[in-house]
Amino acid sequence: MSSIVDGGACAGGVWLIWAGVTAHDRGLVIIGVLLAGLFGALLGLTWYRFRQLLRH
């Protein structure tokens, strides 16, 4: 479940980056980078923990 939420939020952050670049709006780009970075890191951590769980 957390992979779906984190993946969706990360994709939303990337979409905000794209929307900000096309609209020449630095605020959208900054928010998009923050969202994509935060939720991308959470997604990576979730996958790492799941992989560790499968090894044991």
C-alpha positions as CSV (number, residue, x, y, z in Angstrom):
1,M,0.0,0.0,0.0
2,S,2.8,2.4,0.9
3,S,4.4,1.8,-2.5
4,I,1.3,2.9,-4.3
5,V,1.0,6.1,-2.2
6,D,4.7,6.9,-2.4
7,G,4.8,6.1,-6.1
8,G,1.8,8.2,-6.9
9,A,3.1,11.2,-4.9
10,C,6.5,10.9,-6.5
11,A,4.8,10.9,-10.0
12,G,2.8,13.9,-8.9
13,G,6.0,15.7,-7.9
14,V,7.5,14.9,-11.3
15,W,4.4,16.2,-13.0
16,L,4.6,19.4,-11.0
17,I,8.2,19.8,-12.1
18,W,7.1,19.5,-15.7
19,A,4.2,21.8,-15.3
20,G,6.4,24.4,-13.6
21,V,9.0,24.2,-16.3
22,T,6.4,24.6,-19.1
23,A,4.7,27.5,-17.3
24,H,8.1,29.1,-16.3
25,D,7.0,29.0,-12.6
26,R,9.8,28.5,-10.2
27,G,7.5,27.9,-7.3
28,L,5.9,24.8,-8.9
29,V,9.3,23.5,-9.8
30,I,10.6,23.8,-6.2
31,I,7.5,22.1,-4.8
32,G,7.7,19.4,-7.4
33,V,11.4,18.7,-6.6
34,L,10.6,18.6,-2.9
35,L,7.7,16.2,-3.4
36,A,9.6,14.0,-5.9
37,G,12.6,13.9,-3.6
38,L,10.8,13.2,-0.4
39,F,8.4,10.5,-1.7
40,G,11.1,9.0,-4.0
41,A,13.3,8.5,-1.0
42,L,10.4,7.0,1.0
43,L,9.6,4.7,-1.9
44,G,13.3,3.6,-2.1
45,L,13.3,3.0,1.6
46,T,10.1,1.0,1.4
47,W,11.5,-1.2,-1.3
48,Y,14.8,-1.6,0.6
49,R,13.0,-2.8,3.7
50,F,10.8,-5.2,1.7
51,R,13.9,-6.7,0.1
52,Q,15.5,-7.1,3.6
53,L,12.3,-8.8,4.8
54,L,12.4,-11.3,1.9
55,R,16.0,-12.2,2.6
56,H,15.3,-13.3,6.2
